[in-house]
Amino acid sequence: MKCPKCGEEIEAIPMTVSDSYRSPRRQRDLDKLMMKMDKSLRKLVRKVINDIQNNIPSEQLGKGVMPFLKAITSVDKEQLLQLTKKLPNGL
């Protein structure tokens, strides 16, 4: 494969599963969902997502982030905040 700018011959690198989950389009969609939330809820959701990705090996690629965000957008903000107060680690 040739570089479109300089013409240098480069080896094509196949896209892996992890690359598709980190695409700019996916990130833009995640950002749109996050921007629908107010600042305090966004902060809380980011912490929850980071904790999930750090503690559950199968979620390190972030495959479950979009379904998670879509599911919680239909839940009332006050209900989410009340649930987090009941958690043992006190998010």
KOLKOL-851343 format. One record per atom (N, C-alpha, C): y, x, z. Coordinates in nm, 4 decimals. Layout:
// residues N
Y/X/Z
...
//
This chain:
// residues 91
-0.1171/0.0848/0.0000
0.0000/0.0000/0.0000
0.1237/0.0896/0.0000
0.2238/0.0550/-0.0801
0.3463/0.1338/-0.0865
0.4552/0.0691/-0.0029
0.5347/0.1534/0.0608
0.6492/0.1054/0.1373
0.7504/0.0486/0.0384
0.7987/-0.0748/0.0624
0.8930/-0.1339/-0.0321
1.0284/-0.0632/-0.0372
1.0637/0.0113/0.0665
1.1942/0.0784/0.0680
1.1903/0.2179/0.0082
1.0928/0.2997/0.0553
1.0926/0.4389/0.0110
0.9843/0.4713/-0.0911
0.8851/0.3820/-0.1081
0.7787/0.4053/-0.2043
0.6659/0.4920/-0.1522
0.6740/0.5353/-0.0261
0.5684/0.6182/0.0322
0.4409/0.5368/0.0488
0.3273/0.6002/0.0193
0.1981/0.5346/0.0337
0.1631/0.5260/0.1817
0.1400/0.4052/0.2311
0.1040/0.3873/0.3719
-0.0236/0.3056/0.3813
-0.0955/0.3286/0.4904
-0.2197/0.2550/0.5124
-0.1866/0.1198/0.5754
-0.2421/0.0142/0.5174
-0.2180/-0.1195/0.5715
-0.2945/-0.1359/0.7023
-0.2279/-0.1881/0.8017
-0.2907/-0.2117/0.9314
-0.3191/-0.3602/0.9419
-0.4471/-0.3970/0.9594
-0.4776/-0.5401/0.9681
-0.4178/-0.6014/1.0943
-0.3754/-0.7266/1.0823
-0.3190/-0.7953/1.1962
-0.4311/-0.8361/1.2909
-0.4144/-0.8089/1.4173
-0.5141/-0.8469/1.5164
-0.4755/-0.9798/1.5789
-0.5660/-1.0329/1.6577
-0.5393/-1.1597/1.7260
-0.4175/-1.1464/1.8159
-0.4056/-1.0333/1.8848
-0.2939/-1.0170/1.9774
-0.1595/-1.0136/1.9043
-0.1585/-0.9625/1.7809
-0.0342/-0.9589/1.7041
0.0149/-1.0995/1.6713
-0.0775/-1.1881/1.6377
-0.0363/-1.3231/1.5996
0.0232/-1.3979/1.7178
-0.0178/-1.3640/1.8385
0.0369/-1.4304/1.9563
0.1708/-1.3714/1.9977
0.2110/-1.2634/1.9346
0.3387/-1.2007/1.9669
0.4352/-1.2064/1.8494
0.4159/-1.3022/1.7625
0.4991/-1.3109/1.6431
0.6394/-1.3611/1.6787
0.7377/-1.3250/1.5984
0.8747/-1.3723/1.6231
0.8858/-1.5249/1.6187
0.8108/-1.5898/1.5298
0.8154/-1.7356/1.5203
0.7654/-1.7988/1.6504
0.6564/-1.7459/1.7038
0.6018/-1.7993/1.8284
0.7003/-1.7774/1.9428
0.7609/-1.6614/1.9464
0.8579/-1.6322/2.0524
0.9779/-1.7257/2.0425
1.0218/-1.7540/1.9214
1.1338/-1.8465/1.9020
1.0984/-1.9864/1.9532
0.9758/-2.0307/1.9247
0.9317/-2.1615/1.9721
0.9233/-2.1653/2.1244
0.8755/-2.0568/2.1843
0.8703/-2.0486/2.3304
1.0106/-2.0518/2.3892
1.1017/-1.9795/2.3262
1.2408/-1.9777/2.3741
1.3046/-2.1157/2.3670
1.2752/-2.1911/2.2620
1.3300/-2.3257/2.2492
1.2824/-2.4147/2.3636
1.1523/-2.4045/2.3957
1.0997/-2.4840/2.5065
1.1619/-2.4427/2.6394
1.1794/-2.3127/2.6582
1.2362/-2.2634/2.7840
1.3828/-2.3047/2.7978
1.4565/-2.3094/2.6871
1.5983/-2.3425/2.6943
1.6228/-2.4896/2.7276
1.5203/-2.5718/2.7146
1.5333/-2.7119/2.7527
1.5369/-2.7281/2.9053
1.4948/-2.6233/2.9762
1.4912/-2.6282/3.1223
1.6195/-2.5697/3.1793
1.6526/-2.6089/3.3010
1.7696/-2.5474/3.3631
1.7323/-2.4087/3.4162
1.8306/-2.3329/3.4560
1.8123/-2.1915/3.4895
1.7114/-2.1700/3.6025
1.7196/-2.2503/3.7077
1.6284/-2.2309/3.8209
1.4840/-2.2605/3.7818
1.4647/-2.3606/3.6985
1.3295/-2.3933/3.6546
1.2753/-2.2873/3.5584
1.3621/-2.2362/3.4705
1.3194/-2.1278/3.3794
1.2719/-2.0070/3.4580
1.3462/-1.9720/3.5619
1.3103/-1.8570/3.6447
1.1736/-1.8784/3.7095
1.1519/-1.9971/3.7595
1.0254/-2.0310/3.8226
0.9109/-2.0272/3.7220
0.9326/-2.0841/3.6053
0.8285/-2.0878/3.5021
0.7954/-1.9469/3.4550
0.8959/-1.8630/3.4375
0.8693/-1.7229/3.3985
0.7830/-1.6529/3.5020
0.8114/-1.6758/3.6298
0.7339/-1.6139/3.7362
0.5896/-1.6631/3.7327
0.5708/-1.7920/3.7142
0.4359/-1.8481/3.7063
0.3598/-1.7889/3.5880
0.4237/-1.7829/3.4724
0.3586/-1.7270/3.3532
0.3226/-1.5802/3.3754
0.4138/-1.5028/3.4323
0.3847/-1.3619/3.4590
0.2698/-1.3465/3.5573
0.2687/-1.4286/3.6626
0.1589/-1.4212/3.7600
0.0258/-1.4555/3.6947
0.0248/-1.5576/3.6102
-0.0993/-1.5953/3.5402
-0.1462/-1.4813/3.4506
-0.0540/-1.4244/3.3726
-0.0935/-1.3180/3.2803
-0.1371/-1.1915/3.3533
-0.0806/-1.1649/3.4699
-0.1181/-1.0452/3.5451
-0.2489/-1.0612/3.6209
-0.2844/-1.1836/3.6562
-0.4009/-1.2048/3.7424
-0.5211/-1.2672/3.6739
-0.5047/-1.3161/3.5530
-0.6163/-1.3753/3.4787
-0.6339/-1.2946/3.3503
-0.7381/-1.2110/3.3448
-0.7555/-1.1214/3.2298
-0.7574/-1.1922/3.0943
-0.8150/-1.3107/3.0860
-0.8222/-1.3801/2.9570
-0.6859/-1.4295/2.9095
-0.5866/-1.4307/2.9962
-0.4536/-1.4782/2.9598
-0.3544/-1.3649/2.9340
-0.4009/-1.2420/2.9261
-0.3096/-1.1302/2.9049
-0.2441/-1.1344/2.7682
-0.3076/-1.1992/2.6717
-0.2466/-1.2123/2.5394
-0.1451/-1.3252/2.5358
-0.1471/-1.4115/2.6343
-0.0513/-1.5205/2.6390
-0.0879/-1.6400/2.5540
-0.2158/-1.6583/2.5244
-0.2585/-1.7702/2.4402
-0.2275/-1.9056/2.5031
-0.2271/-1.9124/2.6339
-0.2080/-2.0399/2.7008
-0.0643/-2.0730/2.7349
0.0293/-1.9858/2.7001
0.1693/-2.0072/2.7378
0.2276/-2.1303/2.6690
0.2084/-2.1433/2.5399
0.2655/-2.2566/2.4667
0.2092/-2.3898/2.5159
0.0758/-2.4052/2.5282
0.0251/-2.5323/2.5808
0.0748/-2.5606/2.7231
0.0866/-2.4563/2.8038
0.1374/-2.4726/2.9407
0.2814/-2.5245/2.9379
0.3667/-2.4633/2.8578
0.5063/-2.5058/2.8502
0.5189/-2.6480/2.7966
0.4394/-2.6810/2.6959
0.4442/-2.8161/2.6412
0.4009/-2.9185/2.7458
0.3024/-2.8819/2.8260
0.2529/-2.9749/2.9279
0.3554/-2.9977/3.0388
0.4248/-2.8927/3.0804
0.5170/-2.9107/3.1929
0.6536/-2.9647/3.1516
0.6844/-2.9658/3.0233
0.8134/-3.0203/2.9817
0.8209/-3.1706/3.0042
0.7047/-3.2369/3.0101
0.7048/-3.3816/3.0326
0.7085/-3.4173/3.1815
0.6981/-3.3163/3.2680
0.6994/-3.3397/3.4125
0.8431/-3.3285/3.4639
0.8788/-3.4151/3.5558
1.0117/-3.4150/3.6142
1.0380/-3.2839/3.6891
1.1577/-3.2315/3.6753
1.1957/-3.1045/3.7391
1.1769/-3.1101/3.8903
1.2167/-3.2193/3.9519
1.2052/-3.2321/4.0972
1.0595/-3.2282/4.1424
0.9708/-3.2886/4.0649
0.8290/-3.2856/4.0987
0.7748/-3.1432/4.0927
0.8154/-3.0682/3.9905
0.7711/-2.9289/3.9795
0.8192/-2.8453/4.0972
0.9450/-2.8638/4.1345
0.9992/-2.7873/4.2464
0.9314/-2.8239/4.3771
0.8975/-2.9515/4.3964
0.8268/-2.9923/4.5172
0.6867/-2.9325/4.5218
0.6194/-2.9275/4.4072
0.4855/-2.8694/4.4017
0.4876/-2.7210/4.4370
0.5889/-2.6511/4.3928
0.5935/-2.5070/4.4197
0.6176/-2.4782/4.5671
0.6846/-2.5677/4.6370
0.7066/-2.5488/4.7801
0.5770/-2.5594/4.8584
0.4789/-2.6306/4.8016
0.3505/-2.6500/4.8697
0.2527/-2.5350/4.8451
0.2834/-2.4479/4.7527
0.1936/-2.3365/4.7206
0.1925/-2.2337/4.8333
0.0766/-2.1715/4.8566
0.0642/-2.0772/4.9681
0.1520/-1.9520/4.9581
0.1749/-1.9012/4.8371
0.2547/-1.7793/4.8244
0.4030/-1.8085/4.8130
0.4420/-1.9339/4.8140
0.5832/-1.9721/4.8162
0.6635/-1.9226/4.6987
0.6118/-1.9414/4.5797
0.6812/-1.8984/4.4587
0.8297/-1.9120/4.4788
//
